[in-house]
Amino acid sequence: MTHPVDVHVGKRVRHRRWLIGMTQQQLAEQVGIKFQQIQKYETGANRISASRLWDIAEALDVPVSFFFEGLDESQKNSPEKPGVPADLMGDKEALDLVRSYYAIPENQRRRLFELARVLSDVA
């Protein structure tokens, strides 16, 4: 049985890996393990040791505390906004959209943001 903290930490590993465009294989190679182990970590099926979490944090260029951010909020049963998935950053399409958004030059990105805001207000 998976522990909620292990699931949360695994999701944070997956989210960060997706955001920087790294594959499970690439992360596994940097950490010195097999990609199947990364899969187990990301689903929370296997618990990540402190030293391994340290190595993963270095490979993903984040502090270890990154993996625990939002843990308190994820434990609460807050009502979901209509049309927004409960685990927004767990949605691959949303992560791809965020990655693409930040690839746009800043001035164009601001205009796109304003357009999106206007469109969501009329929807």
C-alpha positions, 0 to 999 in steps of 0.5 A: 500500500502506498503512503500519501507522502510517497505518492506526493513526492513521486508526483513532484519528481515526475512534474519537475522531470516533465517541466525540464524535458527529461526522460525517465531514462535520462534521470535514471542514468544521472542518478545511477539506477534503472529507469524502472526504479524511476517509474516506481518512485514516480507512482509512489510504489517505492519509497525514495531514500534520503540519499537518493532523493538528494541525488534526484534533486541535484539531477533535476536542479531543485532543492530537496524541499521542492518535493515536499512543497504543497504537501499540506494542500494536497492532504486537504479535501478542498473543492475542485474548481469547475473544469480544472483537474484536481492534479493540474500539474499531473496532467501531461497536456497542462505541463506541455502547455506550460513548457511551450508557454515559457518557450515563447519570448516574454513580450509575446508571452504577456500578450498571450496571457492577456488573451487567455485571461480575456477568453476565460472571462467570456467563457 
